[in-house]
């Protein structure tokens, strides 16, 4: 709600002129980014019924703990204690979040005024250290032109008038600084009454402030100390750092201590489960596979995008959707060099790796260690993955290295860089392998394995019609081989031809009733067809055949929650 207000004001102001739009474009994008993330995160968690799932997990945990006297003595109080601590930290956590919102995403006058704080404190201290004063003067003088360049007074006033009443009304009492209380009462919640005083600050007198800083001394320090904007800002920050933050940090330390005990208990109560360490701040590896997904009923996203999509969005009047003429010329000429796939220039792809904040720019490697992409984002439906990861819908987004090489080579002409790299054209290699296998077929026309292998190559290339042709031929030659049927079923499922996929997986199971992946993928196809009873049966068979098949538990749980409507699938999940 708070960020939506900020965004509404910025969007309205940015429409007034190109000058304001340019000043606030980056700020708007920064504020909007997490706003959208939170919406996606909440939607994803609701879709996964996350709160109920967590409650069920805790209830099961407590039941097992209380049944074991030794566990009960050591761990019996951990969840009640965490509940108490979270209730105690909630108003402080909310105050902390709201302070960050005001200080970093609200009216800019507050964080601007804060840059003078250290300078004023140094100049008015009992022991004046000129070296430190000069250092602080330089910081403020360096910041001043950057602030002035992207500051619009009218836009900031609109933010002030809209945000301050909201901030003062929703903040818990422990989060309210004394001057915030004082002026909110004085203005009776109508902060437009304070505009003339706050924005008449000496700090906002841009004609003279630079000269004041350059000649800064106790005289100017005392003048700024009496300035309303400075006093108010100083009070806001002082209250946060001396009242809110210490209490918050202390409670957070207690929560962390109890969370360590909780994790220790979980590992003892559920020894069959895998627990991975906290990898924050460390180098880490995430693994998954390149695949599309279905974010909603009737919607399926393929695993890659192409330059066709870039051209469809092309709009020279909007900076974000403008394209350089040379890139357009290369597209029109289809001059992609060796980097195209089936005549298309692929740009990005998605995969089921778990990524989080800080992973932008991470390399994406294939199974052989080749660099195939650069990670830079998550899909909107994946933003809940830090809290609850769902392999069926969580996808990271990476730029295809073929596109990067195309830009370096064909667009930028950086042949020297290309020469320094060992560029392996996977597409070229696959076609060479297909040609080699086709030569073998000339002498072995009844070799079903060769047809199947060629089908897999075409499948990897994304040429699905050709892949199907070769899988069908392999089945005609050897109808008793279950893997040929399974490959055809996977191909159908990938194209969302679900009835056909079910037929192929059923044939596979008739040929090999222990084929776990066939049961699993038929179960997924049944679920997508809303045949949840059949899906549950297939996932149950997978679990019986392979008790550690985690995805089968997850999908059976989801299917149970939908079909049985009693949340009995939470334990599976």
C-alpha positions in Angstrom: 0.0 0.0 0.0 2.8 2.4 1.0 4.9 1.7 -2.1 1.8 1.8 -4.4 1.2 5.3 -3.2 4.8 6.3 -4.0 4.6 4.6 -7.4 1.3 6.3 -8.3 2.8 9.7 -7.5 6.0 9.1 -9.4 4.1 7.7 -12.4 1.8 10.7 -12.6 4.7 13.2 -12.2 6.8 11.3 -14.8 4.1 11.8 -17.4 4.3 15.6 -17.0 7.7 16.0 -18.8 10.6 14.2 -20.2 12.8 16.0 -17.7 10.9 14.5 -14.7 10.7 11.1 -16.3 14.5 10.9 -16.8 15.1 12.1 -13.2 12.8 9.5 -11.7 13.0 6.5 -14.1 15.7 4.7 -12.2 14.1 5.5 -8.8 10.8 4.2 -10.1 12.3 1.0 -11.4 14.1 0.4 -8.1 11.0 0.9 -6.0 8.8 -1.0 -8.4 11.1 -4.0 -8.5 10.5 -5.2 -5.0 6.9 -4.0 -5.0 6.3 -6.5 -7.9 8.4 -9.1 -6.1 6.3 -9.0 -3.0 3.1 -9.3 -5.0 4.4 -12.4 -6.8 5.8 -13.8 -3.6 2.4 -13.5 -1.8 0.5 -15.0 -4.7 2.9 -17.9 -5.0 2.7 -18.6 -1.2 -1.1 -18.5 -1.3 -1.2 -20.8 -4.3 1.0 -23.3 -2.4 -1.1 -22.9 0.7 2.2 -22.2 2.5 0.8 -21.1 5.9 -1.3 -24.2 6.3 1.5 -26.4 5.1 3.9 -24.8 7.7 1.2 -25.1 10.5 0.8 -28.8 9.6 4.5 -29.4 9.7 4.8 -27.7 13.1 1.9 -29.7 14.5 3.5 -33.0 13.3 6.9 -31.9 14.7 5.4 -31.1 18.2 3.5 -34.4 18.2 6.7 -36.3 17.6 8.7 -34.2 20.1 6.1 -34.6 22.9 6.1 -38.4 22.3 9.8 -38.6 23.1 10.7 -37.6 26.7 14.4 -36.8 25.9 13.4 -34.6 22.9 10.6 -33.0 24.8 13.0 -31.9 27.6 15.4 -30.4 25.1 13.2 -29.1 22.3 9.7 -29.0 23.7 9.7 -25.2 24.3 11.4 -24.2 21.0 8.3 -23.4 19.0 6.4 -21.7 21.9 9.5 -19.6 22.5 9.8 -18.7 18.8 6.1 -17.7 18.8 6.7 -15.4 21.8 9.8 -13.8 20.3 8.1 -13.2 16.9 5.1 -11.6 18.6 7.6 -9.3 20.5 9.7 -8.4 17.5 6.7 -7.8 15.2 6.1 -4.1 16.0 9.9 -3.5 16.0 10.3 -5.3 12.6 7.4 -3.3 11.2 8.9 0.0 12.5 12.2 -1.0 11.0 10.7 -1.8 7.6 8.7 1.5 7.6 11.8 3.5 8.6 13.6 2.0 5.6 10.7 2.8 3.3 10.6 6.4 4.5 14.4 6.9 4.5 15.2 5.2 1.2 12.0 5.2 -0.9 10.0 8.2 0.4 10.5 11.9 0.2 14.2 12.5 -0.7 14.7 15.5 1.6 15.2 13.2 4.6 18.1 11.1 3.2 19.6 14.3 1.7 19.4 16.1 5.1 21.0 13.0 6.7 24.2 13.5 4.7 24.8 16.7 6.7 24.5 14.9 10.1 28.1 13.8 10.6 29.4 17.2 9.4 27.2 19.1 11.8 28.0 16.7 14.7 31.7 17.1 14.1 31.6 20.9 13.9 29.6 21.2 17.1 31.5 18.7 19.2 33.6 19.7 22.2 36.7 18.7 20.4 36.8 19.9 16.8 38.8 17.7 14.5 39.4 19.7 11.3 40.7 16.7 9.4 37.4 14.9 10.0 35.4 18.1 9.1 37.2 18.4 5.8 36.5 14.7 5.1 32.8 15.2 5.8 32.7 18.4 3.7 34.1 16.5 0.8 31.4 13.8 1.2 28.6 16.3 1.2 30.1 18.3 -1.7 30.5 15.1 -3.8 26.9 14.1 -3.1 25.3 17.5 -3.7 25.5 17.7 -7.5 24.1 14.1 -7.8 21.2 14.9 -5.6 20.4 18.2 -7.4 20.6 16.6 -10.8 17.8 14.1 -10.1 15.7 16.1 -7.6 12.3 17.7 -8.5 10.9 19.8 -5.6 7.2 19.5 -6.7 7.4 15.8 -7.0 9.0 15.5 -3.6 6.4 17.7 -2.0 3.7 15.4 -3.4 5.5 12.5 -1.9 5.8 14.3 1.4 2.1 15.3 1.5 0.9 11.7 0.7 3.5 9.6 2.6 3.9 11.4 5.9 0.3 10.9 7.1 0.5 7.3 6.1 3.8 6.8 7.9 2.6 8.5 11.1 -0.7 6.6 11.2 0.5 3.0 10.7 3.7 3.2 12.7 3.5 1.4 16.1 4.1 3.6 19.1 7.6 2.3 19.8 8.6 3.2 16.2 7.5 6.9 16.4 10.2 9.4 17.0 9.4 12.3 19.4 9.3 15.0 16.6 7.1 12.8 14.4 4.5 12.6 17.2 4.8 16.3 17.9 4.3 17.5 14.3 1.7 14.8 13.5 -0.4 16.2 16.4 0.4 19.8 15.4 -0.8 19.2 11.8 -3.6 16.9 12.9 -2.4 14.4 10.4 -2.5 16.9 7.5 1.2 17.2 6.6 0.5 19.5 3.7 0.5 22.2 6.4 4.2 21.5 7.0 5.3 21.9 3.3 6.2 25.6 3.6 8.4 25.0 6.6 10.1 21.8 5.7 10.9 22.9 2.1 12.1 26.3 3.2 15.1 24.6 4.7 18.5 26.2 4.3 19.7 22.8 3.0 17.4 23.2 0.0 18.7 26.7 -0.8 20.8 25.3 -3.7 22.0 28.8 -4.7 23.9 29.1 -1.4 24.3 25.7 0.2 27.5 24.9 -1.7 29.2 28.1 -0.4 28.0 27.3 3.1 29.6 23.8 3.0 32.9 25.2 1.6 33.1 27.7 4.4 31.6 25.4 7.0 32.3 26.2 10.7 30.5 26.4 14.0 28.4 29.4 12.9 26.9 27.5 9.9 26.7 24.3 12.0 24.5 26.0 14.6 22.3 27.5 11.9 21.7 24.1 10.4 21.1 22.5 13.9 18.1 24.9 14.2 16.8 24.0 10.8 13.5 22.2 11.0 14.3 19.7 8.2 17.6 18.8 9.8 16.2 18.6 13.3 13.4 16.4 12.2 15.7 14.1 10.2 18.2 13.9 13.0 15.4 12.9 15.4 14.0 10.2 13.0 17.4 8.6 12.6 18.4 8.9 16.2 15.2 7.3 17.4 15.7 4.4 14.9 19.3 3.8 15.7 19.1 4.3 19.5 15.6 2.9 20.3 14.3 0.6 17.6 17.4 -1.1 16.2 19.0 -2.2 19.5 15.8 -3.9 20.7 15.2 -5.4 17.2 18.8 -6.7 17.0 18.6 -8.2 20.5 15.4 -10.1 19.7 16.7 -11.2 16.4 19.8 -12.7 18.1 17.4 -14.7 20.4 15.4 -15.8 17.4 18.5 -17.0 15.6 19.6 -18.9 18.7 16.2 -20.7 18.9 16.2 -21.3 15.1 19.5 -23.2 15.5 17.9 -25.3 18.2 14.8 -25.8 16.0 16.9 -26.9 13.1 18.9 -29.3 15.3 15.6 -30.8 16.4 14.2 -31.1 12.9 17.3 -33.1 11.9 16.8 -35.5 14.7 13.0 -35.9 14.3 13.2 -36.3 10.5 16.5 -38.1 9.9 15.3 -39.2 6.4 15.0 -35.7 5.2 17.7 -33.6 3.6 18.7 -30.3 5.2 21.0 -28.0 3.3 23.1 -25.4 5.1 22.6 -21.7 5.0 24.6 -20.6 1.9 24.1 -16.9 2.3 27.3 -15.0 1.7 29.1 -18.0 0.2 29.8 -19.4 -3.2 27.2 -22.0 -3.9 26.0 -24.3 -6.7 22.4 -24.8 -7.7 21.3 -27.4 -10.1 18.2 -28.0 -12.3 17.3 -28.4 -15.9 16.2 -26.1 -18.7 12.4 -26.5 -19.1 9.2 -24.5 -19.6 6.4 -24.3 -17.1 2.7 -23.6 -16.6 2.1 -20.7 -14.3 -1.7 -20.8 -14.5 -4.6 -22.8 -15.9 -4.4 -22.8 -19.7 -1.1 -21.0 -19.8 2.2 -22.6 -20.8 5.6 -20.8 -21.2 8.2 -22.3 -23.5 11.8 -22.6 -22.2 13.3 -19.9 -24.4 12.6 -16.5 -26.1 14.0 -15.2 -29.4 14.7 -11.9 -31.2 11.2 -12.2 -32.7 9.9 -11.2 -29.2 12.3 -8.2 -29.1 11.0 -6.9 -32.4 7.4 -7.4 -31.3 8.1 -5.1 -28.3 10.2 -2.7 -30.3 9.0 0.9 -29.7 11.6 3.7 -30.4 9.6 6.2 -28.3 10.1 4.2 -25.1 13.7 3.9 -24.0 13.3 0.4 -22.5 12.0 -0.9 -25.8 14.1 0.9 -28.3 16.7 -1.0 -30.4 19.8 0.2 -32.3 19.4 0.2 -36.0 22.3 -2.2 -36.6 20.6 -4.8 -34.4 17.4 -4.4 -36.4 19.3 -4.7 -39.7 20.9 -8.0 -38.5 17.5 -9.3 -37.5 15.9 -8.4 -40.8 18.7 -10.0 -42.7 18.6 -13.0 -40.3 22.4 -12.6 -40.1 23.0 -14.6 -36.9 26.2 -16.4 -37.9 26.7 -19.8 -36.2 24.7 -18.8 -33.2 21.1 -19.4 -34.4 18.9 -22.4 -33.7 16.6 -23.5 -36.5 16.9 -20.0 -38.0 16.0 -18.3 -34.7 18.2 -16.2 -32.6 17.5 -17.3 -29.0 17.9 -14.6 -26.4 17.0 -16.0 -23.0 16.1 -19.4 -21.4 14.5 -20.5 -18.2 15.5 -23.4 -15.9 14.5 -25.0 -12.6 17.5 -23.8 -10.6 16.8 -22.1 -7.3 18.3 -18.6 -7.4 18.0 -15.6 -5.0 19.1 -12.0 -4.5 22.8 -11.6 -5.5 22.7 -14.3 -8.2 22.5 -11.9 -11.1 25.5 -12.5 -13.4 26.1 -16.0 -12.1 27.3 -18.4 -14.8 25.0 -21.2 -16.0 26.9 -24.4 -16.9 25.7 -27.5 -18.7 26.4 -31.0 -17.5 29.8 -30.9 -19.2 30.9 -27.7 -17.6 30.4 -25.4 -20.6 29.2 -21.9 -20.1 25.7 -21.7 -21.7 24.2 -18.7 -20.0 24.3 -15.9 -17.5 21.6 -15.8 -14.8 19.9 -12.5 -14.2 16.4 -12.9 -12.8 13.5 -15.1 -11.7 10.1 -15.4 -13.2 7.3 -13.6 -11.3 5.8 -16.8 -10.2 9.1 -17.9 -8.7 9.6 -15.1 -6.3 8.3 -17.1 -3.3 11.1 -19.7 -3.8 13.3 -18.4 -0.9 10.4 -19.3 1.4 8.9 -22.3 -0.3 10.5 -23.8 -3.4 8.3 -25.5 -6.0 10.2 -27.3 -8.8 7.0 -27.3 -11.0 6.8 -23.5 -11.2 10.1 -22.0 -9.9 12.3 -20.9 -12.9 15.4 -18.7 -13.1 16.0 -16.6 -16.2 19.3 -16.6 -18.0 20.7 -14.9 -21.1 21.7 -17.5 -23.7 25.4 -17.4 -24.4 24.7 -17.8 -28.1 23.0 -14.4 -28.0 25.9 -12.8 -26.1 28.4 -14.3 -28.6 26.1 -13.0 -31.5 26.3 -9.5 -30.0 30.0 -9.6 -29.5 30.6 -11.1 -33.0 28.0 -9.8 -35.4 26.9 -6.6 -33.7 30.0 -5.3 -32.0 32.6 -6.9 -34.3 34.8 -8.0 -31.3 36.5 -10.8 -33.1 39.5 -10.6 -30.8 37.3 -11.6 -27.9 35.7 -14.5 -29.9 39.2 -15.7 -30.8 40.2 -15.8 -27.2 37.3 -18.2 -26.3 36.8 -21.8 -27.0 33.4 -21.4 -28.6 31.5 -24.6 -28.9 28.5 -24.5 -31.2 26.2 -27.1 -29.6 23.7 -26.7 -32.5 26.5 -27.4 -35.0 27.7 -30.3 -33.0 24.2 -31.8 -32.8 23.7 -31.6 -36.6 27.1 -33.2 -37.2 26.1 -36.0 -34.8 22.7 -36.4 -36.7 24.6 -36.6 -40.0 26.9 -39.2 -38.6 24.0 -41.3 -37.3 22.1 -40.9 -40.6 25.1 -42.4 -42.4 24.9 -45.4 -40.1 21.2 -45.8 -40.9 22.1 -46.3 -44.5 23.8 -49.6 -43.6 21.5 -50.4 -40.6 18.0 -49.4 -41.7 16.3 -51.6 -39.1 18.4 -50.3 -36.1 15.7 -48.9 -33.8 18.3 -47.5 -31.4 19.7 -45.3 -34.1 16.3 -43.8 -34.9 15.7 -43.2 -31.1 19.1 -41.6 -30.8 18.5 -39.3 -33.8 15.1 -38.4 -32.2 16.8 -37.4 -29.0 19.2 -35.1 -31.0 16.3 -33.4 -32.7 14.5 -33.2 -29.4 17.6 -31.4 -27.9 17.6 -29.0 -30.9 13.9 -28.2 -30.3 12.8 -29.7 -33.6 10.0 -31.6 -32.0 8.2 -32.7 -35.2 11.4 -34.3 -36.5 12.0 -35.9 -33.1 8.5 -37.4 -33.0 9.0 -38.8 -36.5 12.2 -40.7 -35.4 10.7 -41.9 -32.1 7.7 -43.3 -33.9 9.9 -45.1 -36.4 12.0 -46.6 -33.5 8.7 -47.9 -32.0 7.6 -49.4 -35.3 10.8 -51.4 -35.6 10.9 -52.5 -32.0 7.5 -52.0 -30.3 8.7 -53.9 -27.2 11.2 -51.2 -26.1 9.7 -49.0 -23.3 12.2 -46.2 -23.6 11.0 -45.4 -27.1 7.4 -45.0 -25.9 8.6 -43.0 -22.9 10.6 -40.6 -25.1 7.5 -40.0 -27.3 5.4 -39.4 -24.2 7.9 -36.8 -22.9 7.8 -35.1 -26.3 4.0 -35.0 -26.2 3.9 -33.6 -22.6 6.4 -30.9 -23.6 4.1 -29.8 -26.3 1.1 -29.9 -23.9 -0.5 -32.7 -25.9 -1.6 -34.3 -22.7 -3.9 -37.1 -23.8 -1.3 -38.3 -26.3 1.3 -38.2 -23.6 -0.8 -40.3 -21.3 -1.2 -42.9 -24.0 2.5 -43.2 -24.6 3.3 -43.4 -20.9 0.6 -46.1 -20.5 2.2 -48.1 -23.2 5.6 -47.6 -21.5 4.2 -49.0 -18.2 2.6 -52.0 -20.0 6.1 -52.8 -21.3 7.8 -52.2 -18.0 5.6 -51.9 -14.9 8.6 -50.7 -12.8 9.3 -47.6 -15.0 9.1 -44.9 -12.2 9.6 -41.9 -14.5 6.7 -43.1 -16.7 4.3 -43.3 -13.8 5.5 -39.9 -12.5 5.1 -38.1 -15.9 1.8 -39.8 -16.5 0.7 -38.6 -13.1 1.8 -35.0 -14.0 -0.2 -35.3 -17.2 -3.3 -36.6 -15.4 -3.0 -33.7 -12.9 -2.8 -31.1 -15.7 -5.9 -32.8 -17.2 -7.6 -32.4 -13.7 -7.7 -36.2 -13.3 -6.5 -35.9 -9.8 -7.6 -39.4 -8.6 -5.5 -41.0 -11.4 -2.6 -38.7 -10.7 -2.6 -39.6 -7.0 -2.5 -43.3 -7.9 0.5 -42.8 -10.2 2.4 -40.7 -7.7 1.7 -43.3 -5.0 3.1 -46.0 -7.3 6.2 -43.9 -7.9 6.7 -43.6 -4.1 6.2 -47.3 -3.6 8.8 -48.1 -6.3 11.2 -45.3 -5.2 10.5 -44.0 -1.6 13.0 -41.1 -2.0 11.4 -39.6 -5.1 10.8 -36.1 -3.6 8.9 -34.6 -6.5 6.4 -37.4 -6.4 5.6 -36.6 -2.8 5.2 -32.9 -3.6 2.9 -33.5 -6.6 0.8 -36.1 -4.8 0.4 -33.6 -1.9 -0.8 -30.9 -4.2 -3.2 -33.3 -6.0 -4.6 -34.5 -2.7 -5.2 -30.9 -1.5 -7.1 -30.1 -4.7 -9.0 -33.5 -5.1 -9.7 -34.3 -1.5 -10.2 -30.7 -0.4 -9.1 -31.5 3.2 -5.4 -30.5 3.1 -4.4 -34.1 3.7 -1.6 -33.6 1.2 0.3 -31.2 3.4 2.3 -34.0 5.0 3.4 -35.2 1.5 4.5 -31.7 0.6 
